[in-house]
Structure formats: structure tokens, C-alpha cells
């Protein structure tokens, strides 16, 4: 099984940078995903890491260290529309996802 | 292209009643999943299907059943609903195999069991 931890809430100012950490313990690691979920909506895919290192996609970047069981999602140049919940999910060798409880990010003007 | 659709959008159900949540995808994805999302607990996998004709149990399968008669449809049935099954239910799908394949989520069904 998987044990996934991420902070419950974070607050940041518009234009700033926020880093959301995720730690995991897994019996069979096969990739780590980050999803964004706005209130009342479905989760949408943000990023995927399976090898160690940084993956950059525009204002969003995700980092993975498999030896440390650690990932982070970096949100740069924060905008009001980035206020949402961010979900860390670990995939096992059967291609099933286990999700953390999510981090609610509030962007203030 | 609709992607994944779920029905109903929301439902209030009396305890003890039977209920089927519907999920249909038009992306020809082999794998489909059902999750429930509860405040503070995140998304938890109920059942999954890697291909038509096969199903498997997830983290919280008790009280739920699924079937996968074809590629497109993956209904979730609550045989006798209980208040603890009050939740938001999300269906998801994914292409089978491969390393990059993310899951695509439907809009969700908000279920209240009284």
C-alpha cells in the first residue's frame, strides 16, 4: 500500500511562488502524479514524474526523489485562478493511484 | 467529444435503497476507476477495471459492486445504501499500459444517503 502525506493548507500572495511538498511510502513505485482540483470540480492532470529530477511545464514544475520518497510541486507567478486543491498521487505496479488528502492553496491579492 | 460523463449529477437517497451510478467514456480507454472523495481523506479507490470483462477491488470496496460489460461503461452499484456512503463519487479512465498515462476524471456525482 501507499502512505502519502502533504500539508493541508497553504496561503500565498499573487505573483509569488509556492512549493507543495509530498512524502510517500510505497510497496511498489511506478510514478507520481500531481492533480489540480478547483472546488466543486473534477481533478485535472498537472504533471508526472517517474525518474528523479525536475519536470517543468510553464509556471508549474514538479520534482521527484525516489530514494527519499519525496516530491514537490512548484507554482510560480501565482495567479488568483491557482487557488485550488493540489493532489499528490502515487501509482503502483498495477497502475492504480493512491492519493494524498490534498493541499488547499489560497492565493491572496 | 464528451470525455467522461457521469449520472446523476447529484442524488439524495434513503438508507437501504439500491442505487446505480453511471459512468460512460468515449475515449476508448481500457482502464476505468471509481473513487469516493471525502473531506480530509482525499480520493480513495473503490473498484477498478483494467479492461472490459475484468474488475478488481480497490481500497474501500465494501458495500459497492461494479461491472464492465463493454469498454465504454462502468456502473457502480450500492446494493443497500448506508449514511456512511454519503460522498462525492468520481469515475476516471486511462489508456492501458505505458508509463505516462494519466487518469481523466468525470465531473462527479454528489450522493447523500439519509
Boltz contact constraints between the chains, C-beta under 6 A:
constraints:
  - contact:
      token1: [A, 42]
      token2: [B, 105]
      max_distance: 6.0
  - contact:
      token1: [A, 42]
      token2: [B, 107]
      max_distance: 6.0
  - contact:
      token1: [A, 42]
      token2: [B, 108]
      max_distance: 6.0
  - contact:
      token1: [A, 43]
      token2: [B, 105]
      max_distance: 6.0
  - contact:
      token1: [A, 45]
      token2: [B, 102]
      max_distance: 6.0
  - contact:
      token1: [A, 50]
      token2: [B, 99]
      max_distance: 6.0
  - contact:
      token1: [A, 99]
      token2: [B, 42]
      max_distance: 6.0
  - contact:
      token1: [A, 99]
      token2: [B, 43]
      max_distance: 6.0
  - contact:
      token1: [A, 100]
      token2: [B, 42]
      max_distance: 6.0
  - contact:
      token1: [A, 101]
      token2: [B, 40]
      max_distance: 6.0
  - contact:
      token1: [A, 101]
      token2: [B, 42]
      max_distance: 6.0
  - contact:
      token1: [A, 102]
      token2: [B, 42]
      max_distance: 6.0
